[in-house]
Structure formats: structure tokens, C-alpha cells
Amino acid sequence: MNIEAIKAAVDAGQTVHWANTGYIVHKDALGQYLITYRHGGGTIGLTDQSGTRLNGDEAEFYVAGANNNQ
């Protein structure tokens, strides 16, 4: 998934994971898209500071319940 597809899925209320179900992509109260590790609470931004490069490989992001191999 690319940046725009991830943001659109989150905005539509879909659950987006990165790499595995332990990582969830969400939008905070300030409108920032974040990746949070559910079991430890560690959080990073979805992208670098420029907003143009994902903090992860596009192929590793997926929508929960979608037809994928995660």
C-alpha cells in the first residue's frame, strides 16, 4: 500500500497493520498518521518528516481482513 492508500483506509475506518498485527496505523487527535506497536506502545510516524517516504516498506502494510497472506 502506498501512503495515500494507507491514509484513505485509516480515514475510512479500516484497520491497517504494518508487518504484522502487532503494529497498527492510526490517526491521532492532531491529524498525524502514526504506527503504534500495540503490545509495548512504541509509536513512530507513518512517514519521514517530509511526509513523502514511508517508515516501512509499502508491501508490508495491509488492511486487516483483506485478502492477504499476513
N, C-alpha and C positions, 0 to 999 in steps of 0.2 A: 504494500500500500504506500502511496506517496503522501506527502504532507497534507495536501488538500483533501484527499480521500479519508485520511485519518480524522482530520478536523470535522469533516462533514458527518462521518459516522458518529463521533462523540456528540456533536450538536443534535443529531437525530435520536439520541438516547441509546445508541447501541454500545455494548461493552467491547472495547478494543484492548487487546493484550499485545505485549511485546515479548517475544521469545518464548514465554510460557505463561500459564495462568497466574503465576505469582506476581507478574507485572501488569498493571492496569493503567491505561491512558485516560486522563480526565481533565476537565476544565475547572479551574478554581474561581473563586468569587471575583478575582481581578481580571478574569478572561484569559489567563495563561493556561496553555496546554502543558500538562505535566505527565511524567511517567513515575508511578509510585510502586515500590515493592511492598506488597500487602502484608508480608509477614514481619518486616522489620521497620517499615515506614520510611525508608530512604526514598528521596524524591529528586529527580532531575527534570530539566525542561525537555519538552518534546524535541526541540531543535537547539542548535547553537545560538549564540547571541544575535547573529544576523537574521535568524529566522528562516534561513534558506537550506540548511543542512540538518537532516535528522540525526538525533543521538541514538543511532541504531540503524541496522540495515533494513531497507524497505521490505524485503522478503520476510522479515521476522515479525512484522506487525499483521495482526489479523483480528477479524470480528468474531467474538465468541458465538459459537453455534453455527457459524458459516461453514460451508463445505471446505474443510481444510484438514491438514494432517497434524495439527497441533494437539 
